[in-house]
Amino acid sequence: MLSNFIVNSLDAMNIIYLWVVLNKRNSSWHRFLFTVIICSSSVTTVEYFKLNFVISYILMTITIKIIYKRELKDIVLQFFLVLFTEMSFQLVISTIVYRIIYGEFIKGIILELITLVSIAIFSKLNSNNKINFEKINNDISMYLILTFSIDVIIFKIILIYDDTLISNNLPITALIVSILVSSQILIYNYIIRGMKENEKLKISREYNEVINEIVQEIKQRQHDFVNYKNTIRGIVEIVDEDKIGQAIRNYIKDEDIYDDKINELVYIDNVIIRSIVYRNMCKAKKNNINFQYEIENNVLDNILSYNEISNLLNNLLNNAFEEVMKDDCIKKNIEIKILKEGETHYLIVKNNLSNANNVNINDMLTRGYSTKNTGTRGYGLYNVEQIITSHKGCLEVKVESKEIILNIYFNNSSG
């Protein structure tokens, strides 16, 4: 039983270590070791009483869920994915180990130690988290759960009831597993590629209409130039000479400000950002809100997808407009900046508050928090924070001088 506990401890350590690495979690060692001890003890107990191996998997997933406080669906998917990866790797390595080493206990120890070293090397190579669970799309997570759980259970059943079938045909089995893994990766990539294409098409259709509106408005402004010229000529003819200058300045002031904003839109390369800014400009003009923007190109494009940019900006600006349009909000100013300083990429949204004393920053980032009517669930800023965190960005919220400032930044140097 002691030998089984040692091998099970190493196996549990490998599974949980790989899970932690792929989860981008800086787990404390005492939590990690505690999880390993609980899981290895559970597996050893199940084996000792000759219970069904599925029970050990259930106990391990429940242990990880309780200790690391994650959603059960995520834990199940991640557990079977890690388990399948570990079993596949060990199956390939065993084709070499089993030829040069004798003794089941020694074989098991060496196989687990090689796996542990390989995971440690992978952890160092993956320090920038390019490979992690967050890149798995939730929309097809159930497909992955079913696929990997079935694969794991089939292999486990074969190992329990007829391990010679695998041990006597290791090269062929390793080849089958390699093909199986490769095919699953290809299928997953194909599905994701199709989903991304559909997402781009959907966003393109959504914002093409807005782009056409911008073009039409610019054309209209060109036609309006003739009217401006005639109006100015009329001012010159009917206004006293000493008042002409001031009269013309007053006339063109408001139009110039709006025209400049419209003209500057043309120089925003990202079609999503351009469309969202234009829509909010129109909304601001309609509601007598001072809307300012400063947009640099190629700031968020290589960090966020079109859909993420859309969700981020729409949530932030919707919240800003909602606040300044309140009756008790005296000043109605909204400002958005997208810029880059060195290696740091910034998205800053600033707006006035109706009541600065009624803002709880901690509550704002809580799932379900809302400043709207009771019974309404709010997910705007919570979703914003989830997008930012998934790309290793930071969100700072400050309240000063009756203004709220949301400062989002991503640092390339941090990977």
N, C-alpha and C positions, 0 to 999 in steps of 0.2 A: 504493500500500500504506500510505503514511503517513496519508493521509486516512481510510482504513478503520480504521487503528489508533486514530486520534483519536476517531472516532465510536464504535467498539467500547469504548474506554476509558470514555467518558461513559455508554454504555449499561450496561456492567458496574458502574460506580459507582452508577448509579441502582438497579440490581437488588440489589446488596449493601447499599446504604444503606437501602433499604426493608426488606430482610430483617433488618438489625440493629435498625431501629426497631420492627418487629413482634415481634421476639424479645426485647424488653426488655433488650437487652444493652448495657452501657456499654463498647463496644469501643474499644480503643486505636487511635489514628490510624495508627500504623505497621503494625499488623495489618490494618486496613481497606485501606490503600493497597497493601500487599503483595498482598492478595487480589485487588484490582482489577487490578493489573499482571499477575499470573499469569493471571487469567481473560480479560482483554482480549487478551493475547498468544496464548492458546490459541485464542480465537475467530478472531483475525486469521490465524493459521497454518492453521486448518481452511479458512477462506475462500480463502486464497492457493493451497492445494493442491487446492481444489475438492472437498473431502471432504464427506461427508454431515453436515448441520447437527446431527444427533442426537449426533454425536461431541463437538461443542462443548458441548452441554448436559451430557453425561456428565462431561467434563473439569471443567466449572464446579462441578457438584455434588460431585465428588470433592475438588476444591480447598477448597471451603467446609467439607466434612466434616473434612478433615485439619487445616485451620488453626483452625477453631472447635470441633473435637472434639464433634460431635453425632452422634446416631443417624442411620443412613442413611435409614431410612423417614421420619423427621421432615424431613431435609434435602430429600428428593425431593418430599414434599408441599409444603413451604414454598417451594421453588424454583419449582415450576410454578405455585403460587398467586400468587407475586410476579410471575413472568414474564407470566402471564395478565392480572394487574391492570395491569402496565406497558404491555403491548401494547394492551389495551382503552383505557386512558387516552390513549395516543399516537394511536390510531386516531381517537378523537373529536376531539382537538386538531388533528390533521392536516387535518380538514375545513376549518379556518380557515387554518392556516399555508400549506397548499399553494395556496391561492387568491391569496395576497398576496406569496409569496416564490418565486423561481425559482432553479434550481441545486440539484442533488441534495445536494451536500456541505453547502451553507448550510442547506438544509431540515433535514437530519439533525442538524446542530449545534444549531440553534434548537429543534428538537423535543426533543432530549435535555436542553438547558438549561432549557426550560420544565418538563419532567418533574422535573429536579433541584430546581428552586425549589419546585415543588408538594410534593415529598416533604419538603423542609425545613420548609415551612409545616405540613404534616400532622404532622411530628415535634413541632413546638412545641404544636400544638393537642392532640396525643395524649400530652402530658407525664405525664398520670396513668395511662397505659397501659390505658385502657378498651378499646382495640382491640388485640389481640395474639394471637399464635399459640396461647398457652396456653388460650384460650377455645374452641379447636377440639377437639371431643371425639374422643378416640383411637379410639372404637368405629366411627366412620364415616370415618376418615382414608383408608382404602384407596379408598372410593368417591370421595372428593375428589381423590385422586391420579389415579385413572383419568380422571375427568371433565375436570380442568384440563389434564392432559397431552395428552389427545385434542384438546381445543380448541386448545391451543398448537400442536401438530404440524400440525393441519389448516390453521390460519392461516399457519404458516410455509411449508408446501408450496405454498399458493396464492401467497404472496409470491415464492417462488423461481421457480416455473415460469410464473406468469402474473400479475405484479404489476399489470398494467393492469386486471384484473378488479376489484381493490379500488380502485385509484386513480381509475378512471373512475366508480365507484359509491360514493364515500366516504360520502355521507349515509345511503344505504340500509345499507351495511356497518356504519356506526356505530350505526344503529338496531338492527340484528340483534344486534350485540355487547351493546348496552345491555339488550335483552330477555333475552339469554342470561345475562348477569351477574345480572340481577334474578331470573330464574327459579331460578338456582342458589342464591342467597341465600334465597329463599322456601322451596325444597325443604329446604335445610339447617336453617332455623329450624323448619320443620314436623317434621322428624325429631327435632331436639333437644327440641322441646316435648313430643313423644310420649314420648321417653325420660325426661324429667323427671317427667311424669305417672306413668309406670310406676314410677319410683324412689320417688315420694311414696307411691304405693299400696302398694308392697312394704314400705316402712318403717312405714307406718301399720298394716298387718296385723301386722307383727313386734312392734310395741310396744303395740298395743291390749290384748293379753292381759295385759301387765305392768300397764297402767293399771287394768284390772279387778281385778287382784290387790291393788293398793294400796287401791282403794275397798273391797274385801271385808275387807281387814285393818283398815281404819278402822272399818267397821261392827262387826267382831268385837271391836275394842277398846271400842266403846260397850257391847256386851253384857257384856264383862269387868268393866265398872265395878261392876256388881251384885256380882260375886264379890269385887272389891277391898273393897267396903263391908262385906260379911259377914266377910271375913278380918280387917279392922281391928276390927270389933265383937268378934270372938273374941279378938284380942290384948288389947283393953281388959278383957275379962272374966277372962282367965287370967294376965296378966302383972302383976307387982307395980307399984304405982302409980308409984314412982320410976323404973321402967324402961320405962314405956309409950312415952314420947316417942322414946327411942332405938330401941326395937323397931319402931315404925311407920316411922321414918326409914330404917332399914335395909331394911325391906320394900319401900317405894315407890321407893327410890333408883334401882335398876337399871331398873325398869319406867318410871319417869318419863323417864329419859334416852332410852330407845328410843322411847317414845311421842312425845316432843318431836321426835325426828328424823323419825318417820313423819308427824306433823302438819305439819311444815315443808315436806314434799314437795308438799303441796297448793298451796303458794304459788309453786312453780316453774312458769312459764308454758310453757316449751319442753317438749313431750311427750317428745322424745328424751332430753334431759338428765334429766328427771324419772325416766324409765324406767331409764336407765343407773345413776343414783344409787341407786334402789330395789334393783335387782338386786345391786349391790355392797354395799349395806347388809345384805341377806340373807346374802350370801356372807361378809361380815365377821363377822356374828353367829354363823354356823355354825362359823367357824374361830377364834373368840376373838381377832379383830383389832379394834383401835380405829380405826374409820373415821369421820372428821369431814368435814363439807362446809359450805361457805359459798357460796351461789349467788345472784347478782343477776340480775334479768331483763333481757332485751334487750341483752346484752353481745356475744354471738357471732352472734346471729340474722341481722344484716344483713351479716355478713362471710362466714360459711361456710354451705354448704347442709346440709340435714338429714343427708345421707349423709356429708359431710365431718366434721360434728360427731360422728356415730356412730363413724366410723373413728378420729378423734383421741382421743376419750375412752376408747373400748374398748381401743385399743392402749396408751395411757398407764396405765390402771388395771390392765389385765392384767399389764403389766410390774411394776407396783407390788406387786400381790398375789403374783405369782410370787416376788418377792424376799423379802417379809416372811414367806412361808410356808416358807422354807427352815429346816431344823432348827437351823442355827447362827445364825439371826437372833433375838437375844434379845428386843429390843423390837419390837413389831408394831404400828406406827402408820402410818396412811395419811391424808393430808389433801388435799382438792381445793378450790380456790377459783376462782370465776369472778366477776370484778368489773371495775369501770370506775373509773379515776381520771383526771379531765379528759377528754382526747381519746384516751387510751390504754386499750385493752381487754386484760385479762389473763386467762390460764388458767394456774393454778399447781397442780402436783401434787408432793407431798412424801411421801417414805416412808423408813423405816429401811433400812439396808443390813446384810447379813450380814457383809460384809468390805469396808470402805471402801477398803482398799489394793488391792483386786482390780478396781477400776473404771477403765477407760480411756475417757475422754469422747470422744476422737477416733474410736476404734473403734466406739463405740456408734452413731454416725451413719453408719456405713459400710453399704452395701447388702450384705445377707447375714450381717451380724454377729449372733451369738447367744450368750447365756450358758447355753443349754441343752446337751444332749448333743452330742458331736461328730457331725458329719454332718447336723445340723439347721440349716436356713437360717433366719435371722431377718431380717424386713423391717419389724418394727413401728416402731422409731424412725426408720428411713430413710423409710418412708411418711409418718410424722408430719411430718418435716422437709419433704418434698416438698409436702404440703398447705399448710404454713405459708408456705413460700417462694412458692408460686403466688399467695398473697394479700398478698405484700410484708410478711409478719410476721417476727418474730425468735424464735429459740429459744436460751435460755441454760440451760446445764446446770452446776450447782454441787454439789460434795460438801463437806459440812462437818458436824462433830460426828456422824459415822456416819449421816448422812442425805444423800439425793440430792434435789435440788430442780430440777424442770424448769419454767422460767419462760417461758411463751409470751406474746408481746404483739403487738398490732396497733395502729398509730397512724393514726387517721383523717386527721390534719393532713397526713400525708405522701402522701395520695391512694391 
